[in-house]
Amino acid sequence: MKKYLLLIEDEKLWEKFKESIDKDINTAIIELVKEKVVKGDKNDE
């Protein structure tokens, strides 16, 4: 398993994100990544 470091510059945004999640932070971030991959990026067209 690879580990990655996430740097967040906007502390207020990060606090709102942490308050909005029901699970642990790692699971929430992985779910966001999966959603992005499934939806695809507009630039991929």
PDB file of N, CA, C and O in Angstrom:
ATOM      1  N   MET A   1       0.846  -1.170   0.000  1.00  0.00           N
ATOM      2  CA  MET A   1       0.000   0.000   0.000  1.00  0.00           C
ATOM      3  C   MET A   1       0.895   1.237   0.000  1.00  0.00           C
ATOM      4  O   MET A   1       1.846   1.338   0.775  1.00  0.00           O
ATOM      5  N   LYS A   2       0.567   2.170  -0.884  1.00  0.00           N
ATOM      6  CA  LYS A   2       1.297   3.435  -0.912  1.00  0.00           C
ATOM      7  C   LYS A   2       0.583   4.427  -0.016  1.00  0.00           C
ATOM      8  O   LYS A   2      -0.638   4.378   0.134  1.00  0.00           O
ATOM      9  N   LYS A   3       1.340   5.314   0.570  1.00  0.00           N
ATOM     10  CA  LYS A   3       0.775   6.359   1.419  1.00  0.00           C
ATOM     11  C   LYS A   3       1.068   7.707   0.784  1.00  0.00           C
ATOM     12  O   LYS A   3       2.137   7.917   0.210  1.00  0.00           O
ATOM     13  N   TYR A   4       0.115   8.614   0.891  1.00  0.00           N
ATOM     14  CA  TYR A   4       0.254   9.938   0.303  1.00  0.00           C
ATOM     15  C   TYR A   4      -0.006  10.996   1.365  1.00  0.00           C
ATOM     16  O   TYR A   4      -0.785  10.786   2.295  1.00  0.00           O
ATOM     17  N   LEU A   5       0.643  12.106   1.214  1.00  0.00           N
ATOM     18  CA  LEU A   5       0.460  13.232   2.115  1.00  0.00           C
ATOM     19  C   LEU A   5      -0.423  14.258   1.417  1.00  0.00           C
ATOM     20  O   LEU A   5      -0.166  14.628   0.272  1.00  0.00           O
ATOM     21  N   LEU A   6      -1.439  14.707   2.093  1.00  0.00           N
ATOM     22  CA  LEU A   6      -2.362  15.691   1.541  1.00  0.00           C
ATOM     23  C   LEU A   6      -2.122  17.024   2.229  1.00  0.00           C
ATOM     24  O   LEU A   6      -2.219  17.124   3.452  1.00  0.00           O
ATOM     25  N   LEU A   7      -1.811  18.042   1.449  1.00  0.00           N
ATOM     26  CA  LEU A   7      -1.597  19.380   1.998  1.00  0.00           C
ATOM     27  C   LEU A   7      -2.809  20.244   1.672  1.00  0.00           C
ATOM     28  O   LEU A   7      -3.185  20.391   0.509  1.00  0.00           O
ATOM     29  N   ILE A   8      -3.407  20.806   2.697  1.00  0.00           N
ATOM     30  CA  ILE A   8      -4.578  21.663   2.533  1.00  0.00           C
ATOM     31  C   ILE A   8      -4.196  23.077   2.956  1.00  0.00           C
ATOM     32  O   ILE A   8      -3.803  23.307   4.100  1.00  0.00           O
ATOM     33  N   GLU A   9      -4.312  24.014   2.033  1.00  0.00           N
ATOM     34  CA  GLU A   9      -3.928  25.389   2.332  1.00  0.00           C
ATOM     35  C   GLU A   9      -5.065  26.188   2.956  1.00  0.00           C
ATOM     36  O   GLU A   9      -4.817  27.133   3.705  1.00  0.00           O
ATOM     37  N   ASP A  10      -6.296  25.822   2.660  1.00  0.00           N
ATOM     38  CA  ASP A  10      -7.456  26.557   3.162  1.00  0.00           C
ATOM     39  C   ASP A  10      -7.973  25.855   4.420  1.00  0.00           C
ATOM     40  O   ASP A  10      -8.724  24.883   4.334  1.00  0.00           O
ATOM     41  N   GLU A  11      -7.568  26.353   5.579  1.00  0.00           N
ATOM     42  CA  GLU A  11      -7.915  25.699   6.842  1.00  0.00           C
ATOM     43  C   GLU A  11      -9.414  25.738   7.126  1.00  0.00           C
ATOM     44  O   GLU A  11      -9.961  24.787   7.685  1.00  0.00           O
ATOM     45  N   LYS A  12     -10.079  26.821   6.751  1.00  0.00           N
ATOM     46  CA  LYS A  12     -11.525  26.914   6.981  1.00  0.00           C
ATOM     47  C   LYS A  12     -12.267  25.878   6.139  1.00  0.00           C
ATOM     48  O   LYS A  12     -13.198  25.231   6.617  1.00  0.00           O
ATOM     49  N   LEU A  13     -11.852  25.728   4.895  1.00  0.00           N
ATOM     50  CA  LEU A  13     -12.456  24.730   4.015  1.00  0.00           C
ATOM     51  C   LEU A  13     -12.225  23.326   4.567  1.00  0.00           C
ATOM     52  O   LEU A  13     -13.134  22.496   4.551  1.00  0.00           O
ATOM     53  N   TRP A  14     -11.024  23.059   5.052  1.00  0.00           N
ATOM     54  CA  TRP A  14     -10.688  21.754   5.615  1.00  0.00           C
ATOM     55  C   TRP A  14     -11.554  21.455   6.842  1.00  0.00           C
ATOM     56  O   TRP A  14     -12.031  20.332   7.001  1.00  0.00           O
ATOM     57  N   GLU A  15     -11.758  22.443   7.704  1.00  0.00           N
ATOM     58  CA  GLU A  15     -12.592  22.244   8.887  1.00  0.00           C
ATOM     59  C   GLU A  15     -14.033  21.911   8.487  1.00  0.00           C
ATOM     60  O   GLU A  15     -14.660  21.038   9.086  1.00  0.00           O
ATOM     61  N   LYS A  16     -14.554  22.609   7.471  1.00  0.00           N
ATOM     62  CA  LYS A  16     -15.910  22.326   7.000  1.00  0.00           C
ATOM     63  C   LYS A  16     -16.001  20.916   6.443  1.00  0.00           C
ATOM     64  O   LYS A  16     -16.987  20.214   6.667  1.00  0.00           O
ATOM     65  N   PHE A  17     -14.964  20.503   5.711  1.00  0.00           N
ATOM     66  CA  PHE A  17     -14.943  19.143   5.161  1.00  0.00           C
ATOM     67  C   PHE A  17     -14.957  18.115   6.282  1.00  0.00           C
ATOM     68  O   PHE A  17     -15.733  17.160   6.248  1.00  0.00           O
ATOM     69  N   LYS A  18     -14.094  18.313   7.280  1.00  0.00           N
ATOM     70  CA  LYS A  18     -14.024  17.355   8.385  1.00  0.00           C
ATOM     71  C   LYS A  18     -15.355  17.261   9.129  1.00  0.00           C
ATOM     72  O   LYS A  18     -15.753  16.178   9.559  1.00  0.00           O
ATOM     73  N   GLU A  19     -16.035  18.385   9.277  1.00  0.00           N
ATOM     74  CA  GLU A  19     -17.330  18.386   9.958  1.00  0.00           C
ATOM     75  C   GLU A  19     -18.414  17.704   9.126  1.00  0.00           C
ATOM     76  O   GLU A  19     -19.387  17.188   9.676  1.00  0.00           O
ATOM     77  N   SER A  20     -18.251  17.698   7.807  1.00  0.00           N
ATOM     78  CA  SER A  20     -19.286  17.172   6.923  1.00  0.00           C
ATOM     79  C   SER A  20     -19.210  15.663   6.722  1.00  0.00           C
ATOM     80  O   SER A  20     -20.162  15.068   6.217  1.00  0.00           O
ATOM     81  N   ILE A  21     -18.110  15.031   7.101  1.00  0.00           N
ATOM     82  CA  ILE A  21     -17.963  13.600   6.829  1.00  0.00           C
ATOM     83  C   ILE A  21     -18.488  12.763   7.988  1.00  0.00           C
ATOM     84  O   ILE A  21     -18.401  13.149   9.153  1.00  0.00           O
ATOM     85  N   ASP A  22     -19.038  11.602   7.630  1.00  0.00           N
ATOM     86  CA  ASP A  22     -19.570  10.680   8.629  1.00  0.00           C
ATOM     87  C   ASP A  22     -18.546   9.619   9.016  1.00  0.00           C
ATOM     88  O   ASP A  22     -18.596   9.066  10.114  1.00  0.00           O
ATOM     89  N   LYS A  23     -17.616   9.342   8.103  1.00  0.00           N
ATOM     90  CA  LYS A  23     -16.632   8.280   8.309  1.00  0.00           C
ATOM     91  C   LYS A  23     -15.286   8.902   8.638  1.00  0.00           C
ATOM     92  O   LYS A  23     -15.186  10.106   8.875  1.00  0.00           O
ATOM     93  N   ASP A  24     -14.254   8.072   8.651  1.00  0.00           N
ATOM     94  CA  ASP A  24     -12.923   8.623   8.878  1.00  0.00           C
ATOM     95  C   ASP A  24     -12.473   9.406   7.643  1.00  0.00           C
ATOM     96  O   ASP A  24     -13.015   9.223   6.553  1.00  0.00           O
ATOM     97  N   ILE A  25     -11.503  10.257   7.819  1.00  0.00           N
ATOM     98  CA  ILE A  25     -11.043  11.152   6.751  1.00  0.00           C
ATOM     99  C   ILE A  25     -10.529  10.374   5.547  1.00  0.00           C
ATOM    100  O   ILE A  25     -10.835  10.731   4.409  1.00  0.00           O
ATOM    101  N   ASN A  26      -9.754   9.317   5.775  1.00  0.00           N
ATOM    102  CA  ASN A  26      -9.211   8.537   4.658  1.00  0.00           C
ATOM    103  C   ASN A  26     -10.321   7.963   3.787  1.00  0.00           C
ATOM    104  O   ASN A  26     -10.247   8.038   2.561  1.00  0.00           O
ATOM    105  N   THR A  27     -11.339   7.395   4.403  1.00  0.00           N
ATOM    106  CA  THR A  27     -12.450   6.820   3.652  1.00  0.00           C
ATOM    107  C   THR A  27     -13.174   7.897   2.857  1.00  0.00           C
ATOM    108  O   THR A  27     -13.532   7.671   1.701  1.00  0.00           O
ATOM    109  N   ALA A  28     -13.393   9.047   3.445  1.00  0.00           N
ATOM    110  CA  ALA A  28     -14.083  10.137   2.756  1.00  0.00           C
ATOM    111  C   ALA A  28     -13.288  10.612   1.543  1.00  0.00           C
ATOM    112  O   ALA A  28     -13.864  10.873   0.487  1.00  0.00           O
ATOM    113  N   ILE A  29     -11.980  10.724   1.688  1.00  0.00           N
ATOM    114  CA  ILE A  29     -11.145  11.173   0.571  1.00  0.00           C
ATOM    115  C   ILE A  29     -11.130  10.129  -0.539  1.00  0.00           C
ATOM    116  O   ILE A  29     -11.215  10.478  -1.717  1.00  0.00           O
ATOM    117  N   ILE A  30     -11.021   8.851  -0.178  1.00  0.00           N
ATOM    118  CA  ILE A  30     -11.042   7.781  -1.182  1.00  0.00           C
ATOM    119  C   ILE A  30     -12.364   7.801  -1.945  1.00  0.00           C
ATOM    120  O   ILE A  30     -12.373   7.616  -3.162  1.00  0.00           O
ATOM    121  N   GLU A  31     -13.470   8.021  -1.256  1.00  0.00           N
ATOM    122  CA  GLU A  31     -14.771   8.094  -1.925  1.00  0.00           C
ATOM    123  C   GLU A  31     -14.824   9.264  -2.902  1.00  0.00           C
ATOM    124  O   GLU A  31     -15.378   9.127  -3.992  1.00  0.00           O
ATOM    125  N   LEU A  32     -14.259  10.406  -2.533  1.00  0.00           N
ATOM    126  CA  LEU A  32     -14.212  11.552  -3.446  1.00  0.00           C
ATOM    127  C   LEU A  32     -13.386  11.236  -4.686  1.00  0.00           C
ATOM    128  O   LEU A  32     -13.760  11.608  -5.797  1.00  0.00           O
ATOM    129  N   VAL A  33     -12.270  10.554  -4.497  1.00  0.00           N
ATOM    130  CA  VAL A  33     -11.413  10.171  -5.628  1.00  0.00           C
ATOM    131  C   VAL A  33     -12.174   9.217  -6.546  1.00  0.00           C
ATOM    132  O   VAL A  33     -12.154   9.385  -7.765  1.00  0.00           O
ATOM    133  N   LYS A  34     -12.840   8.223  -5.972  1.00  0.00           N
ATOM    134  CA  LYS A  34     -13.602   7.262  -6.777  1.00  0.00           C
ATOM    135  C   LYS A  34     -14.699   7.956  -7.566  1.00  0.00           C
ATOM    136  O   LYS A  34     -14.903   7.651  -8.741  1.00  0.00           O
ATOM    137  N   GLU A  35     -15.414   8.895  -6.930  1.00  0.00           N
ATOM    138  CA  GLU A  35     -16.464   9.643  -7.626  1.00  0.00           C
ATOM    139  C   GLU A  35     -15.893  10.398  -8.817  1.00  0.00           C
ATOM    140  O   GLU A  35     -16.497  10.418  -9.890  1.00  0.00           O
ATOM    141  N   LYS A  36     -14.746  11.011  -8.636  1.00  0.00           N
ATOM    142  CA  LYS A  36     -14.112  11.782  -9.708  1.00  0.00           C
ATOM    143  C   LYS A  36     -13.711  10.873 -10.859  1.00  0.00           C
ATOM    144  O   LYS A  36     -13.884  11.228 -12.025  1.00  0.00           O
ATOM    145  N   VAL A  37     -13.178   9.708 -10.538  1.00  0.00           N
ATOM    146  CA  VAL A  37     -12.745   8.766 -11.572  1.00  0.00           C
ATOM    147  C   VAL A  37     -13.949   8.243 -12.352  1.00  0.00           C
ATOM    148  O   VAL A  37     -13.887   8.117 -13.575  1.00  0.00           O
ATOM    149  N   VAL A  38     -15.035   7.940 -11.660  1.00  0.00           N
ATOM    150  CA  VAL A  38     -16.229   7.415 -12.316  1.00  0.00           C
ATOM    151  C   VAL A  38     -16.861   8.470 -13.212  1.00  0.00           C
ATOM    152  O   VAL A  38     -17.240   8.177 -14.346  1.00  0.00           O
ATOM    153  N   LYS A  39     -16.978   9.702 -12.707  1.00  0.00           N
ATOM    154  CA  LYS A  39     -17.571  10.784 -13.499  1.00  0.00           C
ATOM    155  C   LYS A  39     -16.663  11.185 -14.642  1.00  0.00           C
ATOM    156  O   LYS A  39     -17.137  11.578 -15.708  1.00  0.00           O
ATOM    157  N   GLY A  40     -15.374  11.090 -14.431  1.00  0.00           N
ATOM    158  CA  GLY A  40     -14.420  11.520 -15.435  1.00  0.00           C
ATOM    159  C   GLY A  40     -14.199  13.013 -15.363  1.00  0.00           C
ATOM    160  O   GLY A  40     -14.963  13.753 -14.744  1.00  0.00           O
ATOM    161  N   ASP A  41     -13.152  13.425 -16.003  1.00  0.00           N
ATOM    162  CA  ASP A  41     -12.786  14.837 -16.006  1.00  0.00           C
ATOM    163  C   ASP A  41     -13.198  15.432 -17.338  1.00  0.00           C
ATOM    164  O   ASP A  41     -13.041  14.789 -18.375  1.00  0.00           O
ATOM    165  N   LYS A  42     -13.718  16.641 -17.329  1.00  0.00           N
ATOM    166  CA  LYS A  42     -14.124  17.309 -18.566  1.00  0.00           C
ATOM    167  C   LYS A  42     -12.955  17.457 -19.528  1.00  0.00           C
ATOM    168  O   LYS A  42     -13.153  17.508 -20.742  1.00  0.00           O
ATOM    169  N   ASN A  43     -11.746  17.527 -18.999  1.00  0.00           N
ATOM    170  CA  ASN A  43     -10.569  17.693 -19.843  1.00  0.00           C
ATOM    171  C   ASN A  43     -10.166  16.406 -20.546  1.00  0.00           C
ATOM    172  O   ASN A  43      -9.304  16.437 -21.424  1.00  0.00           O
ATOM    173  N   ASP A  44     -10.772  15.264 -20.182  1.00  0.00           N
ATOM    174  CA  ASP A  44     -10.431  13.982 -20.794  1.00  0.00           C
ATOM    175  C   ASP A  44     -11.053  13.818 -22.172  1.00  0.00           C
ATOM    176  O   ASP A  44     -10.668  12.915 -22.914  1.00  0.00           O
ATOM    177  N   GLU A  45     -12.000  14.667 -22.527  1.00  0.00           N
ATOM    178  CA  GLU A  45     -12.710  14.533 -23.807  1.00  0.00           C
ATOM    179  C   GLU A  45     -11.823  14.841 -24.976  1.00  0.00           C
ATOM    180  O   GLU A  45     -12.267  14.775 -26.123  1.00  0.00           O
TER     181      GLU A  45
END
